[in-house]
Amino acid sequence: TLCRVLQCARSSFYYAPVEKEEGALLAAMEQILLRWPFYGYRRMLAQLRREGWEVGERIVRRLLKFLGGSRRI
């Protein structure tokens, strides 16, 4: 096969990098925080998914920390 000739793994050959939409995601998260300033990452994740974002928990937690949201009071 071609992968054997090139001496690379099949997964490397078929890998397609995913573009990061962090700018648009950050803007969406800011809008949510304006409406609900005390949302934590779980509610933020649920709201983003309701709005059609396909995003993981770790990214939401990291970006929420970056935005300064989700502080305990």
C-alpha positions as CSV (number, residue, x, y, z in Angstrom):
1,T,0.0,0.0,0.0
2,L,1.0,3.6,-0.3
3,C,1.5,4.0,3.5
4,R,3.9,1.1,3.5
5,V,5.9,2.7,0.6
6,L,6.0,6.1,2.4
7,Q,6.7,4.4,5.7
8,C,4.0,6.3,7.6
9,A,1.0,5.2,9.7
10,R,-2.4,5.1,8.1
11,S,-3.7,7.4,10.7
12,S,-1.1,10.0,9.8
13,F,-1.9,9.6,6.1
14,Y,-5.6,10.3,6.6
15,Y,-5.3,12.9,9.4
16,A,-7.1,16.1,8.6
17,P,-6.4,18.9,11.1
18,V,-9.5,20.6,12.6
19,E,-9.6,24.4,12.4
20,K,-9.9,26.0,15.7
21,E,-12.8,28.5,15.9
22,E,-11.7,29.8,19.3
23,G,-12.4,33.5,18.3
24,A,-16.0,32.8,17.5
25,L,-16.4,30.5,20.4
26,L,-15.0,33.1,22.8
27,A,-17.5,35.7,21.4
28,A,-20.4,33.3,21.9
29,M,-19.2,32.6,25.5
30,E,-19.0,36.3,26.2
31,Q,-22.5,36.8,25.0
32,I,-23.7,34.0,27.3
33,L,-21.8,35.5,30.2
34,L,-23.4,38.9,29.6
35,R,-26.9,37.3,30.0
36,W,-25.9,34.8,32.7
37,P,-22.8,36.1,34.5
38,F,-22.7,33.3,37.1
39,Y,-22.7,30.4,34.7
40,G,-20.1,27.8,35.4
41,Y,-18.5,25.5,32.8
42,R,-21.2,22.9,33.0
43,R,-24.1,25.3,32.3
44,M,-21.9,27.2,29.8
45,L,-21.3,23.9,28.0
46,A,-25.0,23.0,28.0
47,Q,-25.9,26.4,26.6
48,L,-23.3,26.3,23.9
49,R,-24.5,22.9,22.8
50,R,-28.1,24.2,22.7
51,E,-26.9,26.9,20.4
52,G,-25.3,24.4,18.1
53,W,-21.7,24.4,19.1
54,E,-19.9,21.1,19.1
55,V,-17.3,21.7,21.8
56,G,-15.8,19.7,24.6
57,E,-15.7,20.2,28.3
58,R,-12.0,20.9,28.5
59,I,-12.1,23.7,26.0
60,V,-15.0,25.4,27.7
61,R,-13.3,25.2,31.1
62,R,-10.0,26.6,29.7
63,L,-11.7,29.4,27.8
64,L,-14.0,30.3,30.7
65,K,-10.9,30.5,33.0
66,F,-9.3,32.8,30.3
67,L,-12.4,35.0,30.3
68,G,-12.3,35.2,34.1
69,G,-15.8,33.7,34.6
70,S,-17.0,31.0,36.9
71,R,-15.5,32.2,40.1
72,R,-16.8,30.9,43.4
73,I,-18.5,33.4,45.7
